[in-house]
């Protein structure tokens, strides 16, 4: 029976100097070693260290599932030379020619998969017994999530279909790059199958009668930076709590 383990907690912070998008990275251990999302380049060292702490090297990962093509989920694909990369065909097709206003899908993304083994998957396909693909479009055109049957019960690795606890409570993700109605349907589709979720930019949680129960993961992030002489290094600590915010639809 496959087991799910959090490798890196996801965060999202917006600043007046740019967006800080750090995706959740999840490990599935069953018949295969499966990584869900690779995160951005800035988390490369953390990702490798998290694998090593579990007795794994990048070349020991057999499969990498990309929930979608956004930069903050995909920039480390080159770390995994022996992996099969799993993605929805609609997502791969869209990534070849993203909308002009889509600032999250890198035009070079498809090139990063060149020469690699790519498996295109659709609704209901099993990656192995107990690991099933669920189509969850809306946030992006071909977004996918996984439903996993573990010894502790059924869980969903939602990606950005349910990016955080607030998205589960409000019924839609906070950033939508494809279709708002589909995004809302995808939230309900996941919640109809399980209320235990690994979101794309938050700690794992269980949704129980409208209340969020967090299930571990990092609860904060520290930012370090040099503001220049004479201030020296600055340090800012941010908590994981995200206040209610307006949904953004990128058209």
Biotite code that builds the C-alpha atoms (Angstrom):
import biotite.structure as struc

atoms = struc.array([
    struc.Atom([0.000, 0.000, 0.000], chain_id="A", res_id=1, res_name="UNK", atom_name="CA", element="C"),
    struc.Atom([1.483, 3.386, -0.953], chain_id="A", res_id=2, res_name="UNK", atom_name="CA", element="C"),
    struc.Atom([2.368, 5.925, 1.712], chain_id="A", res_id=3, res_name="UNK", atom_name="CA", element="C"),
    struc.Atom([2.477, 9.709, 1.345], chain_id="A", res_id=4, res_name="UNK", atom_name="CA", element="C"),
    struc.Atom([5.097, 11.911, 2.969], chain_id="A", res_id=5, res_name="UNK", atom_name="CA", element="C"),
    struc.Atom([5.553, 15.666, 2.900], chain_id="A", res_id=6, res_name="UNK", atom_name="CA", element="C"),
    struc.Atom([9.013, 16.646, 1.638], chain_id="A", res_id=7, res_name="UNK", atom_name="CA", element="C"),
    struc.Atom([8.713, 20.439, 1.489], chain_id="A", res_id=8, res_name="UNK", atom_name="CA", element="C"),
    struc.Atom([5.889, 22.618, 2.763], chain_id="A", res_id=9, res_name="UNK", atom_name="CA", element="C"),
    struc.Atom([4.436, 25.016, 0.219], chain_id="A", res_id=10, res_name="UNK", atom_name="CA", element="C"),
    struc.Atom([4.135, 28.758, 0.744], chain_id="A", res_id=11, res_name="UNK", atom_name="CA", element="C"),
    struc.Atom([2.941, 31.732, -1.273], chain_id="A", res_id=12, res_name="UNK", atom_name="CA", element="C"),
    struc.Atom([3.735, 35.330, -0.401], chain_id="A", res_id=13, res_name="UNK", atom_name="CA", element="C"),
    struc.Atom([3.177, 38.380, -2.549], chain_id="A", res_id=14, res_name="UNK", atom_name="CA", element="C"),
    struc.Atom([5.406, 41.405, -2.059], chain_id="A", res_id=15, res_name="UNK", atom_name="CA", element="C"),
    struc.Atom([5.838, 44.764, -3.738], chain_id="A", res_id=16, res_name="UNK", atom_name="CA", element="C"),
    struc.Atom([9.065, 43.348, -5.189], chain_id="A", res_id=17, res_name="UNK", atom_name="CA", element="C"),
    struc.Atom([7.583, 40.211, -6.731], chain_id="A", res_id=18, res_name="UNK", atom_name="CA", element="C"),
    struc.Atom([5.901, 36.928, -5.916], chain_id="A", res_id=19, res_name="UNK", atom_name="CA", element="C"),
    struc.Atom([7.448, 34.269, -3.719], chain_id="A", res_id=20, res_name="UNK", atom_name="CA", element="C"),
    struc.Atom([5.960, 30.974, -4.883], chain_id="A", res_id=21, res_name="UNK", atom_name="CA", element="C"),
    struc.Atom([7.268, 27.844, -3.136], chain_id="A", res_id=22, res_name="UNK", atom_name="CA", element="C"),
    struc.Atom([5.313, 24.752, -4.067], chain_id="A", res_id=23, res_name="UNK", atom_name="CA", element="C"),
    struc.Atom([4.676, 21.750, -1.879], chain_id="A", res_id=24, res_name="UNK", atom_name="CA", element="C"),
    struc.Atom([6.752, 18.692, -2.787], chain_id="A", res_id=25, res_name="UNK", atom_name="CA", element="C"),
    struc.Atom([5.309, 15.314, -1.827], chain_id="A", res_id=26, res_name="UNK", atom_name="CA", element="C"),
    struc.Atom([6.831, 11.835, -1.851], chain_id="A", res_id=27, res_name="UNK", atom_name="CA", element="C"),
    struc.Atom([4.821, 8.673, -2.512], chain_id="A", res_id=28, res_name="UNK", atom_name="CA", element="C"),
    struc.Atom([6.448, 5.378, -1.596], chain_id="A", res_id=29, res_name="UNK", atom_name="CA", element="C"),
    struc.Atom([4.803, 2.255, -2.881], chain_id="A", res_id=30, res_name="UNK", atom_name="CA", element="C"),
    struc.Atom([5.898, -0.067, -5.633], chain_id="A", res_id=31, res_name="UNK", atom_name="CA", element="C"),
    struc.Atom([7.718, 2.955, -7.010], chain_id="A", res_id=32, res_name="UNK", atom_name="CA", element="C"),
    struc.Atom([9.265, 6.099, -5.600], chain_id="A", res_id=33, res_name="UNK", atom_name="CA", element="C"),
    struc.Atom([7.111, 8.957, -6.899], chain_id="A", res_id=34, res_name="UNK", atom_name="CA", element="C"),
    struc.Atom([7.728, 12.673, -6.435], chain_id="A", res_id=35, res_name="UNK", atom_name="CA", element="C"),
    struc.Atom([4.838, 15.092, -6.922], chain_id="A", res_id=36, res_name="UNK", atom_name="CA", element="C"),
    struc.Atom([6.091, 18.482, -8.166], chain_id="A", res_id=37, res_name="UNK", atom_name="CA", element="C"),
    struc.Atom([9.727, 19.583, -8.082], chain_id="A", res_id=38, res_name="UNK", atom_name="CA", element="C"),
    struc.Atom([9.439, 23.159, -6.834], chain_id="A", res_id=39, res_name="UNK", atom_name="CA", element="C"),
    struc.Atom([11.351, 26.223, -8.050], chain_id="A", res_id=40, res_name="UNK", atom_name="CA", element="C"),
    struc.Atom([15.097, 26.481, -8.581], chain_id="A", res_id=41, res_name="UNK", atom_name="CA", element="C"),
    struc.Atom([15.556, 28.310, -5.291], chain_id="A", res_id=42, res_name="UNK", atom_name="CA", element="C"),
    struc.Atom([14.494, 25.171, -3.384], chain_id="A", res_id=43, res_name="UNK", atom_name="CA", element="C"),
    struc.Atom([16.804, 22.801, -5.238], chain_id="A", res_id=44, res_name="UNK", atom_name="CA", element="C"),
    struc.Atom([19.225, 22.279, -2.359], chain_id="A", res_id=45, res_name="UNK", atom_name="CA", element="C"),
    struc.Atom([16.385, 21.833, 0.143], chain_id="A", res_id=46, res_name="UNK", atom_name="CA", element="C"),
    struc.Atom([14.727, 19.252, -2.110], chain_id="A", res_id=47, res_name="UNK", atom_name="CA", element="C"),
    struc.Atom([17.904, 17.214, -2.562], chain_id="A", res_id=48, res_name="UNK", atom_name="CA", element="C"),
    struc.Atom([18.588, 17.320, 1.181], chain_id="A", res_id=49, res_name="UNK", atom_name="CA", element="C"),
    struc.Atom([15.020, 16.265, 1.985], chain_id="A", res_id=50, res_name="UNK", atom_name="CA", element="C"),
    struc.Atom([15.439, 13.247, -0.284], chain_id="A", res_id=51, res_name="UNK", atom_name="CA", element="C"),
    struc.Atom([18.825, 12.372, 1.229], chain_id="A", res_id=52, res_name="UNK", atom_name="CA", element="C"),
    struc.Atom([17.366, 12.489, 4.732], chain_id="A", res_id=53, res_name="UNK", atom_name="CA", element="C"),
    struc.Atom([15.061, 9.717, 3.579], chain_id="A", res_id=54, res_name="UNK", atom_name="CA", element="C"),
    struc.Atom([17.820, 7.641, 2.069], chain_id="A", res_id=55, res_name="UNK", atom_name="CA", element="C"),
    struc.Atom([17.132, 8.722, -1.503], chain_id="A", res_id=56, res_name="UNK", atom_name="CA", element="C"),
    struc.Atom([19.124, 10.375, -4.244], chain_id="A", res_id=57, res_name="UNK", atom_name="CA", element="C"),
    struc.Atom([17.525, 12.199, -7.178], chain_id="A", res_id=58, res_name="UNK", atom_name="CA", element="C"),
    struc.Atom([18.442, 9.371, -9.551], chain_id="A", res_id=59, res_name="UNK", atom_name="CA", element="C"),
    struc.Atom([16.498, 7.002, -7.295], chain_id="A", res_id=60, res_name="UNK", atom_name="CA", element="C"),
    struc.Atom([13.210, 8.768, -8.035], chain_id="A", res_id=61, res_name="UNK", atom_name="CA", element="C"),
    struc.Atom([11.392, 6.654, -10.598], chain_id="A", res_id=62, res_name="UNK", atom_name="CA", element="C"),
    struc.Atom([8.480, 8.938, -11.427], chain_id="A", res_id=63, res_name="UNK", atom_name="CA", element="C"),
    struc.Atom([7.826, 12.680, -11.185], chain_id="A", res_id=64, res_name="UNK", atom_name="CA", element="C"),
    struc.Atom([4.232, 13.870, -11.382], chain_id="A", res_id=65, res_name="UNK", atom_name="CA", element="C"),
    struc.Atom([3.806, 17.469, -12.514], chain_id="A", res_id=66, res_name="UNK", atom_name="CA", element="C"),
    struc.Atom([0.416, 18.699, -11.365], chain_id="A", res_id=67, res_name="UNK", atom_name="CA", element="C"),
    struc.Atom([0.776, 21.550, -13.845], chain_id="A", res_id=68, res_name="UNK", atom_name="CA", element="C"),
    struc.Atom([3.404, 23.478, -15.781], chain_id="A", res_id=69, res_name="UNK", atom_name="CA", element="C"),
    struc.Atom([3.865, 26.586, -13.642], chain_id="A", res_id=70, res_name="UNK", atom_name="CA", element="C"),
    struc.Atom([7.433, 27.640, -12.894], chain_id="A", res_id=71, res_name="UNK", atom_name="CA", element="C"),
    struc.Atom([7.136, 27.238, -9.129], chain_id="A", res_id=72, res_name="UNK", atom_name="CA", element="C"),
    struc.Atom([6.284, 23.538, -9.531], chain_id="A", res_id=73, res_name="UNK", atom_name="CA", element="C"),
    struc.Atom([8.607, 22.490, -12.360], chain_id="A", res_id=74, res_name="UNK", atom_name="CA", element="C"),
    struc.Atom([12.016, 24.164, -12.328], chain_id="A", res_id=75, res_name="UNK", atom_name="CA", element="C"),
    struc.Atom([13.904, 21.165, -10.945], chain_id="A", res_id=76, res_name="UNK", atom_name="CA", element="C"),
    struc.Atom([12.934, 18.537, -13.508], chain_id="A", res_id=77, res_name="UNK", atom_name="CA", element="C"),
    struc.Atom([16.563, 18.211, -14.611], chain_id="A", res_id=78, res_name="UNK", atom_name="CA", element="C"),
    struc.Atom([17.493, 16.774, -11.204], chain_id="A", res_id=79, res_name="UNK", atom_name="CA", element="C"),
    struc.Atom([15.820, 13.455, -12.005], chain_id="A", res_id=80, res_name="UNK", atom_name="CA", element="C"),
    struc.Atom([17.620, 11.762, -14.914], chain_id="A", res_id=81, res_name="UNK", atom_name="CA", element="C"),
    struc.Atom([15.962, 8.357, -14.577], chain_id="A", res_id=82, res_name="UNK", atom_name="CA", element="C"),
    struc.Atom([12.419, 9.458, -13.846], chain_id="A", res_id=83, res_name="UNK", atom_name="CA", element="C"),
    struc.Atom([9.357, 9.215, -16.021], chain_id="A", res_id=84, res_name="UNK", atom_name="CA", element="C"),
    struc.Atom([7.577, 12.574, -16.035], chain_id="A", res_id=85, res_name="UNK", atom_name="CA", element="C"),
    struc.Atom([3.798, 12.472, -15.741], chain_id="A", res_id=86, res_name="UNK", atom_name="CA", element="C"),
    struc.Atom([1.641, 15.319, -17.034], chain_id="A", res_id=87, res_name="UNK", atom_name="CA", element="C"),
    struc.Atom([-1.785, 15.810, -18.591], chain_id="A", res_id=88, res_name="UNK", atom_name="CA", element="C"),
    struc.Atom([-1.754, 16.116, -22.409], chain_id="A", res_id=89, res_name="UNK", atom_name="CA", element="C"),
    struc.Atom([-3.839, 19.309, -22.300], chain_id="A", res_id=90, res_name="UNK", atom_name="CA", element="C"),
    struc.Atom([-1.304, 20.909, -19.963], chain_id="A", res_id=91, res_name="UNK", atom_name="CA", element="C"),
    struc.Atom([1.606, 19.922, -22.143], chain_id="A", res_id=92, res_name="UNK", atom_name="CA", element="C"),
    struc.Atom([-0.152, 21.187, -25.251], chain_id="A", res_id=93, res_name="UNK", atom_name="CA", element="C"),
    struc.Atom([-1.020, 24.507, -23.594], chain_id="A", res_id=94, res_name="UNK", atom_name="CA", element="C"),
    struc.Atom([2.544, 24.961, -22.351], chain_id="A", res_id=95, res_name="UNK", atom_name="CA", element="C"),
    struc.Atom([3.779, 24.954, -25.938], chain_id="A", res_id=96, res_name="UNK", atom_name="CA", element="C"),
    struc.Atom([1.898, 28.205, -26.541], chain_id="A", res_id=97, res_name="UNK", atom_name="CA", element="C"),
    struc.Atom([0.764, 29.878, -23.297], chain_id="A", res_id=98, res_name="UNK", atom_name="CA", element="C"),
    struc.Atom([-1.542, 32.886, -23.264], chain_id="A", res_id=99, res_name="UNK", atom_name="CA", element="C"),
    struc.Atom([0.335, 36.202, -23.521], chain_id="A", res_id=100, res_name="UNK", atom_name="CA", element="C"),
    struc.Atom([-0.728, 37.262, -20.014], chain_id="A", res_id=101, res_name="UNK", atom_name="CA", element="C"),
    struc.Atom([0.218, 33.951, -18.401], chain_id="A", res_id=102, res_name="UNK", atom_name="CA", element="C"),
    struc.Atom([3.233, 34.950, -16.310], chain_id="A", res_id=103, res_name="UNK", atom_name="CA", element="C"),
    struc.Atom([3.448, 31.582, -14.533], chain_id="A", res_id=104, res_name="UNK", atom_name="CA", element="C"),
    struc.Atom([4.031, 29.219, -17.476], chain_id="A", res_id=105, res_name="UNK", atom_name="CA", element="C"),
    struc.Atom([7.588, 29.567, -18.738], chain_id="A", res_id=106, res_name="UNK", atom_name="CA", element="C"),
    struc.Atom([7.966, 29.457, -22.508], chain_id="A", res_id=107, res_name="UNK", atom_name="CA", element="C"),
    struc.Atom([10.966, 27.182, -22.055], chain_id="A", res_id=108, res_name="UNK", atom_name="CA", element="C"),
    struc.Atom([9.126, 24.606, -19.909], chain_id="A", res_id=109, res_name="UNK", atom_name="CA", element="C"),
    struc.Atom([8.518, 22.121, -22.723], chain_id="A", res_id=110, res_name="UNK", atom_name="CA", element="C"),
    struc.Atom([12.216, 22.266, -23.627], chain_id="A", res_id=111, res_name="UNK", atom_name="CA", element="C"),
    struc.Atom([13.131, 21.064, -20.126], chain_id="A", res_id=112, res_name="UNK", atom_name="CA", element="C"),
    struc.Atom([11.340, 17.779, -20.859], chain_id="A", res_id=113, res_name="UNK", atom_name="CA", element="C"),
    struc.Atom([13.086, 17.193, -24.166], chain_id="A", res_id=114, res_name="UNK", atom_name="CA", element="C"),
    struc.Atom([14.964, 13.896, -24.138], chain_id="A", res_id=115, res_name="UNK", atom_name="CA", element="C"),
    struc.Atom([13.120, 12.690, -21.047], chain_id="A", res_id=116, res_name="UNK", atom_name="CA", element="C"),
    struc.Atom([10.542, 9.947, -20.802], chain_id="A", res_id=117, res_name="UNK", atom_name="CA", element="C"),
    struc.Atom([7.141, 11.639, -20.631], chain_id="A", res_id=118, res_name="UNK", atom_name="CA", element="C"),
    struc.Atom([3.883, 9.868, -19.841], chain_id="A", res_id=119, res_name="UNK", atom_name="CA", element="C"),
    struc.Atom([0.678, 11.716, -20.627], chain_id="A", res_id=120, res_name="UNK", atom_name="CA", element="C"),
    struc.Atom([-2.167, 10.719, -18.301], chain_id="A", res_id=121, res_name="UNK", atom_name="CA", element="C"),
    struc.Atom([-5.882, 11.401, -18.026], chain_id="A", res_id=122, res_name="UNK", atom_name="CA", element="C"),
    struc.Atom([-8.762, 10.829, -15.615], chain_id="A", res_id=123, res_name="UNK", atom_name="CA", element="C"),
    struc.Atom([-8.738, 7.581, -13.679], chain_id="A", res_id=124, res_name="UNK", atom_name="CA", element="C"),
    struc.Atom([-5.348, 6.245, -14.726], chain_id="A", res_id=125, res_name="UNK", atom_name="CA", element="C"),
    struc.Atom([-3.439, 4.412, -12.023], chain_id="A", res_id=126, res_name="UNK", atom_name="CA", element="C"),
    struc.Atom([0.244, 5.175, -11.682], chain_id="A", res_id=127, res_name="UNK", atom_name="CA", element="C"),
    struc.Atom([0.407, 2.101, -9.491], chain_id="A", res_id=128, res_name="UNK", atom_name="CA", element="C"),
    struc.Atom([-2.200, 0.330, -7.361], chain_id="A", res_id=129, res_name="UNK", atom_name="CA", element="C"),
    struc.Atom([-3.707, 2.892, -5.001], chain_id="A", res_id=130, res_name="UNK", atom_name="CA", element="C"),
    struc.Atom([-2.395, 5.976, -6.822], chain_id="A", res_id=131, res_name="UNK", atom_name="CA", element="C"),
    struc.Atom([-5.017, 7.425, -9.169], chain_id="A", res_id=132, res_name="UNK", atom_name="CA", element="C"),
    struc.Atom([-5.006, 10.464, -11.447], chain_id="A", res_id=133, res_name="UNK", atom_name="CA", element="C"),
    struc.Atom([-7.858, 12.968, -11.103], chain_id="A", res_id=134, res_name="UNK", atom_name="CA", element="C"),
    struc.Atom([-8.368, 15.684, -13.698], chain_id="A", res_id=135, res_name="UNK", atom_name="CA", element="C"),
    struc.Atom([-8.735, 19.010, -11.870], chain_id="A", res_id=136, res_name="UNK", atom_name="CA", element="C"),
    struc.Atom([-8.662, 21.775, -14.493], chain_id="A", res_id=137, res_name="UNK", atom_name="CA", element="C"),
    struc.Atom([-9.370, 25.426, -13.832], chain_id="A", res_id=138, res_name="UNK", atom_name="CA", element="C"),
    struc.Atom([-6.260, 26.767, -12.166], chain_id="A", res_id=139, res_name="UNK", atom_name="CA", element="C"),
    struc.Atom([-4.632, 25.669, -15.422], chain_id="A", res_id=140, res_name="UNK", atom_name="CA", element="C"),
    struc.Atom([-5.984, 23.962, -18.519], chain_id="A", res_id=141, res_name="UNK", atom_name="CA", element="C"),
    struc.Atom([-4.669, 20.488, -17.777], chain_id="A", res_id=142, res_name="UNK", atom_name="CA", element="C"),
    struc.Atom([-4.115, 20.474, -14.020], chain_id="A", res_id=143, res_name="UNK", atom_name="CA", element="C"),
    struc.Atom([-4.111, 17.057, -12.365], chain_id="A", res_id=144, res_name="UNK", atom_name="CA", element="C"),
    struc.Atom([-4.256, 15.874, -8.774], chain_id="A", res_id=145, res_name="UNK", atom_name="CA", element="C"),
    struc.Atom([-3.680, 12.449, -7.244], chain_id="A", res_id=146, res_name="UNK", atom_name="CA", element="C"),
    struc.Atom([-5.893, 10.409, -4.943], chain_id="A", res_id=147, res_name="UNK", atom_name="CA", element="C"),
    struc.Atom([-3.860, 7.941, -2.907], chain_id="A", res_id=148, res_name="UNK", atom_name="CA", element="C"),
    struc.Atom([-5.129, 5.026, -0.824], chain_id="A", res_id=149, res_name="UNK", atom_name="CA", element="C"),
    struc.Atom([-2.783, 4.839, 2.170], chain_id="A", res_id=150, res_name="UNK", atom_name="CA", element="C"),
    struc.Atom([-2.761, 2.773, 5.350], chain_id="A", res_id=151, res_name="UNK", atom_name="CA", element="C"),
    struc.Atom([-4.127, 5.872, 7.133], chain_id="A", res_id=152, res_name="UNK", atom_name="CA", element="C"),
    struc.Atom([-6.937, 6.363, 4.658], chain_id="A", res_id=153, res_name="UNK", atom_name="CA", element="C"),
    struc.Atom([-7.501, 8.176, 1.403], chain_id="A", res_id=154, res_name="UNK", atom_name="CA", element="C"),
    struc.Atom([-5.648, 11.434, 0.767], chain_id="A", res_id=155, res_name="UNK", atom_name="CA", element="C"),
    struc.Atom([-5.494, 13.844, -2.152], chain_id="A", res_id=156, res_name="UNK", atom_name="CA", element="C"),
    struc.Atom([-2.366, 15.532, -3.410], chain_id="A", res_id=157, res_name="UNK", atom_name="CA", element="C"),
    struc.Atom([-4.243, 18.497, -4.782], chain_id="A", res_id=158, res_name="UNK", atom_name="CA", element="C"),
    struc.Atom([-1.565, 20.742, -6.249], chain_id="A", res_id=159, res_name="UNK", atom_name="CA", element="C"),
    struc.Atom([-2.935, 24.191, -6.972], chain_id="A", res_id=160, res_name="UNK", atom_name="CA", element="C"),
    struc.Atom([-6.459, 22.921, -7.615], chain_id="A", res_id=161, res_name="UNK", atom_name="CA", element="C"),
    struc.Atom([-6.692, 23.452, -3.854], chain_id="A", res_id=162, res_name="UNK", atom_name="CA", element="C"),
    struc.Atom([-3.625, 25.544, -3.178], chain_id="A", res_id=163, res_name="UNK", atom_name="CA", element="C"),
    struc.Atom([-4.297, 26.212, 0.490], chain_id="A", res_id=164, res_name="UNK", atom_name="CA", element="C"),
    struc.Atom([-6.836, 25.812, 3.273], chain_id="A", res_id=165, res_name="UNK", atom_name="CA", element="C"),
    struc.Atom([-8.601, 29.020, 2.354], chain_id="A", res_id=166, res_name="UNK", atom_name="CA", element="C"),
    struc.Atom([-9.233, 27.696, -1.156], chain_id="A", res_id=167, res_name="UNK", atom_name="CA", element="C"),
    struc.Atom([-10.912, 24.631, 0.320], chain_id="A", res_id=168, res_name="UNK", atom_name="CA", element="C"),
    struc.Atom([-13.106, 26.795, 2.538], chain_id="A", res_id=169, res_name="UNK", atom_name="CA", element="C"),
    struc.Atom([-14.126, 29.271, -0.165], chain_id="A", res_id=170, res_name="UNK", atom_name="CA", element="C"),
    struc.Atom([-14.512, 26.640, -2.879], chain_id="A", res_id=171, res_name="UNK", atom_name="CA", element="C"),
    struc.Atom([-12.040, 28.010, -5.416], chain_id="A", res_id=172, res_name="UNK", atom_name="CA", element="C"),
    struc.Atom([-8.295, 28.619, -5.715], chain_id="A", res_id=173, res_name="UNK", atom_name="CA", element="C"),
    struc.Atom([-7.058, 32.137, -5.267], chain_id="A", res_id=174, res_name="UNK", atom_name="CA", element="C"),
    struc.Atom([-5.225, 32.229, -8.617], chain_id="A", res_id=175, res_name="UNK", atom_name="CA", element="C"),
    struc.Atom([-6.988, 31.028, -11.767], chain_id="A", res_id=176, res_name="UNK", atom_name="CA", element="C"),
    struc.Atom([-5.213, 30.974, -15.110], chain_id="A", res_id=177, res_name="UNK", atom_name="CA", element="C"),
    struc.Atom([-7.768, 29.043, -17.160], chain_id="A", res_id=178, res_name="UNK", atom_name="CA", element="C"),
    struc.Atom([-11.428, 28.841, -16.122], chain_id="A", res_id=179, res_name="UNK", atom_name="CA", element="C"),
    struc.Atom([-13.113, 29.937, -12.896], chain_id="A", res_id=180, res_name="UNK", atom_name="CA", element="C"),
    struc.Atom([-16.103, 27.602, -13.201], chain_id="A", res_id=181, res_name="UNK", atom_name="CA", element="C"),
    struc.Atom([-13.902, 24.578, -13.847], chain_id="A", res_id=182, res_name="UNK", atom_name="CA", element="C"),
    struc.Atom([-11.705, 25.578, -10.920], chain_id="A", res_id=183, res_name="UNK", atom_name="CA", element="C"),
    struc.Atom([-14.702, 25.575, -8.589], chain_id="A", res_id=184, res_name="UNK", atom_name="CA", element="C"),
    struc.Atom([-15.867, 22.204, -9.915], chain_id="A", res_id=185, res_name="UNK", atom_name="CA", element="C"),
    struc.Atom([-12.404, 20.754, -9.357], chain_id="A", res_id=186, res_name="UNK", atom_name="CA", element="C"),
    struc.Atom([-12.414, 21.801, -5.702], chain_id="A", res_id=187, res_name="UNK", atom_name="CA", element="C"),
    struc.Atom([-15.704, 19.991, -5.153], chain_id="A", res_id=188, res_name="UNK", atom_name="CA", element="C"),
    struc.Atom([-14.501, 16.981, -7.125], chain_id="A", res_id=189, res_name="UNK", atom_name="CA", element="C"),
    struc.Atom([-11.552, 16.550, -4.790], chain_id="A", res_id=190, res_name="UNK", atom_name="CA", element="C"),
    struc.Atom([-13.534, 17.185, -1.607], chain_id="A", res_id=191, res_name="UNK", atom_name="CA", element="C"),
    struc.Atom([-16.126, 14.611, -2.678], chain_id="A", res_id=192, res_name="UNK", atom_name="CA", element="C"),
    struc.Atom([-13.406, 11.952, -2.566], chain_id="A", res_id=193, res_name="UNK", atom_name="CA", element="C"),
    struc.Atom([-11.469, 12.928, 0.549], chain_id="A", res_id=194, res_name="UNK", atom_name="CA", element="C"),
    struc.Atom([-11.128, 15.732, 3.068], chain_id="A", res_id=195, res_name="UNK", atom_name="CA", element="C"),
    struc.Atom([-7.455, 15.006, 3.785], chain_id="A", res_id=196, res_name="UNK", atom_name="CA", element="C"),
    struc.Atom([-5.386, 17.165, 1.482], chain_id="A", res_id=197, res_name="UNK", atom_name="CA", element="C"),
    struc.Atom([-1.837, 18.009, 0.519], chain_id="A", res_id=198, res_name="UNK", atom_name="CA", element="C"),
    struc.Atom([-2.304, 21.466, -1.041], chain_id="A", res_id=199, res_name="UNK", atom_name="CA", element="C"),
    struc.Atom([0.080, 23.156, -3.448], chain_id="A", res_id=200, res_name="UNK", atom_name="CA", element="C"),
    struc.Atom([1.042, 26.075, -1.185], chain_id="A", res_id=201, res_name="UNK", atom_name="CA", element="C"),
    struc.Atom([0.138, 25.204, 2.379], chain_id="A", res_id=202, res_name="UNK", atom_name="CA", element="C"),
    struc.Atom([0.588, 22.571, 5.052], chain_id="A", res_id=203, res_name="UNK", atom_name="CA", element="C"),
    struc.Atom([-1.322, 19.273, 4.802], chain_id="A", res_id=204, res_name="UNK", atom_name="CA", element="C"),
    struc.Atom([-4.724, 19.547, 6.425], chain_id="A", res_id=205, res_name="UNK", atom_name="CA", element="C"),
    struc.Atom([-8.034, 17.852, 7.030], chain_id="A", res_id=206, res_name="UNK", atom_name="CA", element="C"),
    struc.Atom([-11.284, 19.694, 6.361], chain_id="A", res_id=207, res_name="UNK", atom_name="CA", element="C"),
    struc.Atom([-13.856, 18.635, 8.938], chain_id="A", res_id=208, res_name="UNK", atom_name="CA", element="C"),
    struc.Atom([-17.286, 20.283, 9.089], chain_id="A", res_id=209, res_name="UNK", atom_name="CA", element="C"),
    struc.Atom([-15.956, 23.551, 7.768], chain_id="A", res_id=210, res_name="UNK", atom_name="CA", element="C"),
    struc.Atom([-12.937, 23.631, 10.062], chain_id="A", res_id=211, res_name="UNK", atom_name="CA", element="C"),
    struc.Atom([-9.271, 23.199, 9.156], chain_id="A", res_id=212, res_name="UNK", atom_name="CA", element="C"),
    struc.Atom([-7.114, 20.739, 11.087], chain_id="A", res_id=213, res_name="UNK", atom_name="CA", element="C"),
    struc.Atom([-3.461, 21.017, 10.084], chain_id="A", res_id=214, res_name="UNK", atom_name="CA", element="C"),
    struc.Atom([-1.479, 17.788, 9.985], chain_id="A", res_id=215, res_name="UNK", atom_name="CA", element="C"),
    struc.Atom([2.115, 18.967, 10.349], chain_id="A", res_id=216, res_name="UNK", atom_name="CA", element="C"),
    struc.Atom([4.531, 20.807, 8.107], chain_id="A", res_id=217, res_name="UNK", atom_name="CA", element="C"),
    struc.Atom([6.493, 24.005, 8.588], chain_id="A", res_id=218, res_name="UNK", atom_name="CA", element="C"),
    struc.Atom([4.522, 26.848, 10.144], chain_id="A", res_id=219, res_name="UNK", atom_name="CA", element="C"),
    struc.Atom([6.624, 29.804, 9.078], chain_id="A", res_id=220, res_name="UNK", atom_name="CA", element="C"),
    struc.Atom([9.299, 31.112, 6.782], chain_id="A", res_id=221, res_name="UNK", atom_name="CA", element="C"),
    struc.Atom([12.236, 33.404, 7.567], chain_id="A", res_id=222, res_name="UNK", atom_name="CA", element="C"),
    struc.Atom([13.493, 35.878, 5.014], chain_id="A", res_id=223, res_name="UNK", atom_name="CA", element="C"),
    struc.Atom([17.082, 37.133, 5.049], chain_id="A", res_id=224, res_name="UNK", atom_name="CA", element="C"),
    struc.Atom([18.418, 39.936, 2.918], chain_id="A", res_id=225, res_name="UNK", atom_name="CA", element="C"),
    struc.Atom([21.084, 42.577, 2.698], chain_id="A", res_id=226, res_name="UNK", atom_name="CA", element="C"),
    struc.Atom([19.526, 46.021, 2.659], chain_id="A", res_id=227, res_name="UNK", atom_name="CA", element="C"),
    struc.Atom([22.885, 47.662, 2.124], chain_id="A", res_id=228, res_name="UNK", atom_name="CA", element="C"),
    struc.Atom([25.214, 49.665, 4.322], chain_id="A", res_id=229, res_name="UNK", atom_name="CA", element="C"),
    struc.Atom([24.806, 50.632, 7.104], chain_id="A", res_id=230, res_name="UNK", atom_name="CA", element="C"),
    struc.Atom([21.891, 48.315, 7.821], chain_id="A", res_id=231, res_name="UNK", atom_name="CA", element="C"),
    struc.Atom([23.589, 44.991, 7.235], chain_id="A", res_id=232, res_name="UNK", atom_name="CA", element="C"),
    struc.Atom([21.490, 41.854, 7.056], chain_id="A", res_id=233, res_name="UNK", atom_name="CA", element="C"),
    struc.Atom([17.768, 42.114, 7.663], chain_id="A", res_id=234, res_name="UNK", atom_name="CA", element="C"),
    struc.Atom([15.583, 39.276, 8.873], chain_id="A", res_id=235, res_name="UNK", atom_name="CA", element="C"),
    struc.Atom([11.820, 39.051, 8.596], chain_id="A", res_id=236, res_name="UNK", atom_name="CA", element="C"),
    struc.Atom([9.757, 36.164, 9.959], chain_id="A", res_id=237, res_name="UNK", atom_name="CA", element="C"),
    struc.Atom([6.429, 35.431, 8.308], chain_id="A", res_id=238, res_name="UNK", atom_name="CA", element="C"),
    struc.Atom([3.763, 33.117, 9.637], chain_id="A", res_id=239, res_name="UNK", atom_name="CA", element="C"),
    struc.Atom([1.819, 30.605, 7.586], chain_id="A", res_id=240, res_name="UNK", atom_name="CA", element="C"),
    struc.Atom([-1.558, 32.250, 8.197], chain_id="A", res_id=241, res_name="UNK", atom_name="CA", element="C"),
    struc.Atom([-2.918, 33.826, 5.026], chain_id="A", res_id=242, res_name="UNK", atom_name="CA", element="C"),
    struc.Atom([-5.764, 36.339, 5.446], chain_id="A", res_id=243, res_name="UNK", atom_name="CA", element="C"),
    struc.Atom([-8.824, 36.225, 3.189], chain_id="A", res_id=244, res_name="UNK", atom_name="CA", element="C"),
    struc.Atom([-8.073, 37.690, -0.208], chain_id="A", res_id=245, res_name="UNK", atom_name="CA", element="C"),
    struc.Atom([-9.668, 38.351, -3.538], chain_id="A", res_id=246, res_name="UNK", atom_name="CA", element="C"),
    struc.Atom([-9.546, 35.644, -6.180], chain_id="A", res_id=247, res_name="UNK", atom_name="CA", element="C"),
    struc.Atom([-7.385, 36.647, -9.152], chain_id="A", res_id=248, res_name="UNK", atom_name="CA", element="C"),
    struc.Atom([-8.364, 35.410, -12.614], chain_id="A", res_id=249, res_name="UNK", atom_name="CA", element="C"),
    struc.Atom([-5.585, 35.823, -15.193], chain_id="A", res_id=250, res_name="UNK", atom_name="CA", element="C"),
    struc.Atom([-7.135, 36.280, -18.632], chain_id="A", res_id=251, res_name="UNK", atom_name="CA", element="C"),
])
